[in-house]
Amino acid sequence: MNKSNAQGIATRKRNEQARRERHRQEMEEVKAQAAALRQIRDNPDATPGERLEAIKMLEDMKRRYVIIL
C-alpha cells in the first residue's frame, strides 16, 4: 500500500467519524427540542395558540426525524 492510498484511507475514516458525531449531535438537539415542545404542549398555563403551535411542530418533527412522541 503506498503512502497516498494510506492517507486516503485515513481521511475517509476521519470523515466518517466526523459525520457520525454530527449526526449524534443533531439527534441530541432534536430530542431536546421535542422535550421542550412536549413541556409546552402539556403545560396547563400555556395558551391554546402556544399549545397548538407546539403540537404542529411536534408532528412536523415526527415526520422529519421519525421520532416517537
C-alpha positions as CSV (number, residue, x, y, z in Angstrom):
1,M,0.0,0.0,0.0
2,N,1.5,3.3,-1.0
3,K,1.6,6.5,1.1
4,S,-1.2,8.2,-1.0
5,N,-3.5,5.3,-0.5
6,A,-2.9,5.1,3.2
7,Q,-3.6,8.8,3.5
8,G,-6.8,8.4,1.6
9,I,-8.0,5.6,3.9
10,A,-7.1,7.7,7.0
11,T,-9.0,10.7,5.6
12,R,-12.1,8.6,4.8
13,K,-12.1,7.2,8.4
14,R,-11.8,10.7,9.9
15,N,-14.6,12.0,7.6
16,E,-16.9,9.1,8.6
17,Q,-16.2,9.7,12.3
18,A,-17.0,13.4,11.9
19,R,-20.3,12.5,10.1
20,R,-21.2,10.2,12.9
21,E,-20.5,12.8,15.5
22,R,-22.5,15.5,13.7
23,H,-25.4,13.0,13.3
24,R,-25.3,12.2,17.0
25,Q,-25.2,15.9,18.0
26,E,-28.1,16.6,15.7
27,M,-30.2,13.8,17.2
28,E,-29.5,15.1,20.7
29,E,-30.7,18.5,19.7
30,V,-33.8,17.1,18.1
31,K,-34.6,15.2,21.3
32,A,-34.1,18.3,23.4
33,Q,-36.3,20.3,21.1
34,A,-39.0,17.7,21.2
35,A,-38.8,17.6,25.0
36,A,-39.2,21.4,25.2
37,L,-42.2,21.2,22.9
38,R,-43.8,18.5,24.9
39,Q,-43.5,20.7,28.0
40,I,-45.3,23.5,26.2
41,R,-48.0,21.1,25.0
42,D,-48.6,19.6,28.4
43,N,-48.4,22.9,30.3
44,P,-51.8,23.9,31.6
45,D,-50.8,27.6,31.7
46,A,-49.8,27.7,28.0
47,T,-52.3,29.5,25.8
48,P,-54.2,27.4,23.2
49,G,-52.2,29.1,20.5
50,E,-48.9,28.1,22.1
51,R,-50.1,24.5,22.6
52,L,-51.4,24.3,19.0
53,E,-48.1,25.5,17.7
54,A,-46.2,23.0,19.8
55,I,-48.3,20.2,18.6
56,K,-47.8,21.3,14.9
57,M,-44.1,21.4,15.4
58,L,-44.0,18.0,17.1
59,E,-46.0,16.5,14.3
60,D,-43.5,18.0,11.8
61,M,-40.6,16.6,13.8
62,K,-42.2,13.2,13.8
63,R,-42.4,13.2,10.0
64,R,-38.9,14.6,9.5
65,Y,-37.0,12.6,12.1
66,V,-39.2,9.6,12.7
67,I,-39.3,10.2,16.4
68,I,-41.6,8.5,18.8
69,L,-43.7,11.1,20.7
